[in-house]
Amino acid sequence: MNMEAAVDPWFVVYTKPRHEKKLRDYLNGMGVEAYCPIVTQMKQWSDRVKKVEVPLIPSYVFVRIEESKRNVVFHSPSAVNYLFWLGKPAVVRDKEIRTLKELIEGKAVKNFNVDAYQLGDKFEIKSGAFSGQTGVIKDVKNRNVTILLQQLGIAVTLSF
């Protein structure tokens, strides 16, 4: 028997803004395995600089729960909805959660961010031929982002 198949799946829960840790703690207290990847960042205010722990993926918490018990997460007012993919609740494989935990807890990765870009967001190209150019995101498809570089009068498509 495949042990991976016997384990409950991980689902992705969308939370209210800045409620990720609250939902994680609430669900763990109820006996539901919840994971919110946390990273430490330096934040600067006008009078000081401080290390703060922030969610790596804002507004998302991973929850391992039986599909029949998925509604339990809504006992917390912090939970908004499940993330859906092709009309079904999105499922994240256990291997992917383990990899995420290893990346965050390991020493190999020192600093990284996950940013969700949307149409109209300003974007700076940090490397390559157009390094230092700032533009506006015109299109996002698959692993490609098209950026309108107004200073140069061109659109550049970047692949990730």
C-alpha positions in Angstrom: 0.0 0.0 0.0 1.3 3.5 -0.9 1.7 5.4 2.4 1.5 8.8 0.6 -2.0 7.9 -0.6 -3.2 7.1 2.9 -2.3 10.6 4.3 -4.9 13.3 4.2 -4.3 15.9 1.4 -3.1 19.4 2.0 -5.6 22.1 1.0 -4.9 25.9 0.6 -7.1 28.2 2.7 -7.4 31.9 1.8 -7.4 34.1 4.9 -8.3 37.6 5.9 -5.3 39.9 5.5 -2.7 39.5 8.3 -4.7 36.5 9.8 -2.4 33.7 8.6 -0.8 33.0 12.0 -4.1 33.4 13.9 -5.7 30.8 11.6 -2.7 28.4 11.8 -2.7 28.6 15.6 -6.4 28.2 15.9 -6.5 25.1 13.6 -3.5 23.5 15.3 -5.2 24.0 18.6 -8.2 22.1 17.3 -6.0 19.2 16.3 -6.0 20.1 12.6 -2.5 20.2 11.0 -2.0 23.7 9.6 1.2 25.2 8.1 2.0 28.8 7.4 5.5 29.3 6.0 7.1 32.1 7.9 10.2 34.1 7.0 12.1 36.8 9.0 12.5 40.2 7.3 13.9 43.5 8.3 11.3 46.2 8.4 12.1 49.9 8.6 9.9 52.5 10.2 10.7 56.2 10.5 12.3 55.7 13.9 13.7 52.2 13.9 14.6 49.0 12.1 13.2 45.7 13.4 13.2 42.0 12.5 9.7 40.7 12.0 8.3 37.4 11.1 5.9 37.5 8.1 4.1 34.8 6.0 6.0 33.8 2.9 2.8 33.6 1.0 0.4 36.3 2.3 -3.2 35.3 3.0 -2.6 31.6 2.5 -2.4 28.7 5.0 -1.9 25.1 4.1 -4.2 22.6 5.9 -4.0 18.8 6.1 -7.5 17.6 6.7 -9.9 14.9 5.5 -11.9 16.2 2.6 -15.2 15.4 4.4 -14.1 17.7 7.3 -13.0 20.7 5.3 -15.7 22.9 6.7 -14.1 22.8 10.1 -11.7 25.6 9.1 -14.6 28.0 8.8 -15.2 27.8 12.6 -12.5 30.5 12.7 -13.5 34.0 11.4 -10.0 34.2 9.9 -10.7 31.7 7.1 -12.3 33.1 4.0 -12.4 30.3 1.5 -10.5 27.5 0.0 -8.3 28.1 -3.1 -9.9 26.3 -6.1 -8.2 24.9 -9.2 -10.3 23.8 -12.2 -13.5 23.9 -10.1 -12.1 21.7 -7.2 -10.3 22.6 -4.0 -6.6 22.9 -4.8 -4.5 20.1 -3.4 -0.9 20.4 -2.6 1.2 17.3 -2.5 2.9 16.3 0.8 6.3 16.4 -1.1 5.8 20.0 -2.0 5.0 21.0 1.6 8.1 19.1 2.8 10.2 20.9 0.2 8.8 24.3 1.3 9.6 23.5 4.9 13.2 22.4 4.0 13.8 25.5 2.0 12.7 27.8 4.9 14.3 25.8 7.7 17.5 25.0 5.8 20.6 27.1 5.7 20.9 27.1 1.9 18.4 29.9 1.3 19.2 33.1 3.1 16.6 35.5 1.7 13.7 35.2 -0.7 10.3 36.7 -1.4 7.2 35.4 -3.2 5.4 38.3 -4.9 2.0 38.1 -6.6 2.1 40.4 -9.6 -1.1 41.8 -11.1 -1.9 43.8 -14.2 -1.0 47.4 -13.8 1.7 46.8 -11.1 5.0 48.6 -11.4 7.9 46.3 -11.9 11.7 46.8 -12.0 13.9 44.5 -14.1 16.8 43.5 -11.8 19.1 41.6 -14.2 19.8 41.1 -17.9 19.9 43.5 -20.8 17.1 45.7 -19.4 18.4 45.8 -15.8 17.3 48.9 -13.9 14.4 49.6 -16.2 11.0 50.1 -14.6 7.8 49.3 -16.3 4.1 48.4 -15.8 2.9 44.8 -16.0 0.7 44.5 -19.2 0.1 40.7 -19.3 0.7 37.6 -17.2 0.3 34.2 -18.8 1.7 30.8 -17.7 5.4 31.6 -16.8 5.6 34.8 -18.8 5.2 38.4 -17.8 4.9 41.2 -20.3 6.2 44.5 -19.1 5.6 47.8 -20.9 8.8 49.9 -20.6 7.5 53.3 -21.3 10.9 55.0 -21.2 12.0 52.9 -24.1 8.6 52.6 -25.8 8.7 48.8 -25.9 7.1 45.8 -24.3 9.4 43.1 -22.9 8.2 39.5 -22.2 10.1 37.8 -19.4 10.0 34.0 -18.8 10.3 32.5 -15.3 
